[in-house]
């Protein structure tokens, strides 16, 4: 294996990633749903990808309320990881002070909404109809598998939600994940300087 060309090794890694991501749906009946705090989950996702984000953009949080949904914590975290990584890749490296990735949480009626918005290159209108199809990617060869948004969309729809997309070429993209709230809304902490801080 040590003597294999680099392209062959890259191919092996790519296939391994594809198999892993497809395995997300191999046993859907085994998923255990529980009451998940979206604030905690978003903070976890941000922590996991911050080393990737910090070279691309400053990150801002705006968490209006502590909201809970019924979900498998690991699978839902995967959704936000995918969206955050995609946002970073849409911006590119080198000018983090001039770009922003914003993560916002709020509610409308009985829905919890999570927004991941970037100031990246945007999505070509011709590509929009294919965003959630398997193996479709606008990333450079070897960077993406084309499964991130496909997997994320399936996870969200399986929870009774959906993902909205708005994008403008050269100005950025906005993904909004909509999920049913797990319980009647109760007064929660409003956004504070801590939850709005920029890192």
RADA-V351270 format. One record per residue. N is the residue number from 1. RES is the residue in one small letter. PHI is phi in whole degrees, 0 to 359 (none if undefined). PSI is psi as a letter, one per 40 degrees, with the letter a starting at -180 (none if undefined). BURIAL is b if it has 9 or more other ideal C-beta (glycine too) atoms within 8 Angstrom, else e. Layout:
BEGIN
n = <N;N>
res = <RES;RES>
phi = <PHI;PHI>
psi = <PSI;PSI>
burial = <BURIAL;BURIAL>
END
This chain:
BEGIN
n = <1;2;3;4;5;6;7;8;9;10;11;12;13;14;15;16;17;18;19;20;21;22;23;24;25;26;27;28;29;30;31;32;33;34;35;36;37;38;39;40;41;42;43;44;45;46;47;48;49;50;51;52;53;54;55;56;57;58;59;60;61;62;63;64;65;66;67;68;69;70;71;72;73;74;75;76;77;78;79;80;81;82;83;84;85;86;87;88;89;90;91;92;93;94;95;96;97;98;99;100;101;102;103;104;105;106;107;108;109;110;111;112;113;114;115;116;117;118;119;120;121;122;123;124;125;126;127;128;129;130;131;132;133;134;135;136;137;138;139;140;141;142;143;144;145;146;147;148;149;150;151;152;153;154;155;156;157;158;159;160;161;162;163;164;165;166;167;168;169;170;171;172;173;174;175;176;177;178;179;180;181;182;183;184;185;186;187;188;189;190;191;192;193;194;195;196;197;198;199>
res = <x;x;x;x;x;x;x;x;x;x;x;x;x;x;x;x;x;x;x;x;x;x;x;x;x;x;x;x;x;x;x;x;x;x;x;x;x;x;x;x;x;x;x;x;x;x;x;x;x;x;x;x;x;x;x;x;x;x;x;x;x;x;x;x;x;x;x;x;x;x;x;x;x;x;x;x;x;x;x;x;x;x;x;x;x;x;x;x;x;x;x;x;x;x;x;x;x;x;x;x;x;x;x;x;x;x;x;x;x;x;x;x;x;x;x;x;x;x;x;x;x;x;x;x;x;x;x;x;x;x;x;x;x;x;x;x;x;x;x;x;x;x;x;x;x;x;x;x;x;x;x;x;x;x;x;x;x;x;x;x;x;x;x;x;x;x;x;x;x;x;x;x;x;x;x;x;x;x;x;x;x;x;x;x;x;x;x;x;x;x;x;x;x;x;x;x;x;x;x>
phi = <none;298;265;293;300;302;297;292;295;299;296;297;297;295;296;299;295;298;298;298;292;295;295;303;254;293;226;298;290;272;294;255;272;215;285;243;281;292;299;297;293;295;298;295;296;299;299;293;251;299;297;281;289;299;272;248;199;279;247;239;246;213;255;287;202;278;242;236;227;269;197;275;302;295;290;291;300;299;300;288;299;299;294;292;295;299;298;296;292;290;267;85;268;113;224;298;288;264;229;222;242;249;244;232;229;202;228;226;61;261;248;266;240;239;253;239;237;233;253;277;283;81;244;300;307;293;270;304;296;254;304;259;272;296;74;273;212;256;279;296;305;91;268;236;266;79;246;302;287;299;296;299;297;294;297;294;294;294;263;84;244;203;242;261;228;230;205;224;302;85;236;126;224;231;255;234;267;249;224;295;290;282;206;304;296;240;304;235;296;282;297;243;301;292;282;261;297;256;234>
psi = <d;d;e;i;i;d;d;d;d;d;d;d;d;d;d;d;d;d;d;d;d;d;e;d;e;d;g;d;e;e;h;h;i;i;h;h;h;d;d;d;d;d;d;d;d;d;d;d;e;d;d;d;d;d;e;d;i;i;h;i;i;g;h;d;i;h;i;i;i;h;i;h;d;d;d;d;d;d;d;d;d;d;d;d;d;d;d;d;d;d;d;i;i;d;f;d;d;e;i;i;h;h;h;i;h;a;i;h;b;e;h;h;h;h;h;h;h;i;f;a;e;i;h;h;d;d;e;d;e;e;d;e;i;h;e;h;i;e;i;i;h;e;d;i;e;e;e;d;d;d;d;d;d;d;d;d;d;e;e;e;a;i;h;i;h;h;i;h;h;e;e;i;i;h;h;h;h;h;i;h;i;e;i;h;h;i;h;i;h;i;h;i;d;d;e;e;i;h;none>
burial = <e;e;e;e;e;e;e;e;b;b;e;e;e;b;e;e;b;b;e;e;b;b;e;b;e;e;e;e;e;e;e;e;e;e;e;b;b;b;b;e;b;b;e;b;b;b;e;e;b;b;e;b;b;b;e;b;b;b;b;b;b;b;b;b;b;b;b;b;b;b;b;b;b;e;b;b;b;b;b;b;b;b;b;b;b;b;b;b;b;b;b;b;e;e;e;b;e;e;b;b;b;b;b;b;b;b;b;e;e;e;b;b;b;b;b;b;b;b;b;b;e;b;b;e;e;e;b;b;e;e;b;e;e;e;e;b;e;e;e;e;e;e;e;b;b;b;b;b;b;b;b;b;b;b;b;b;b;e;b;e;b;e;b;e;b;e;b;e;b;e;e;b;b;b;b;b;b;b;b;b;b;e;e;e;b;e;e;e;e;e;e;e;e;e;b;b;e;e;e>
END
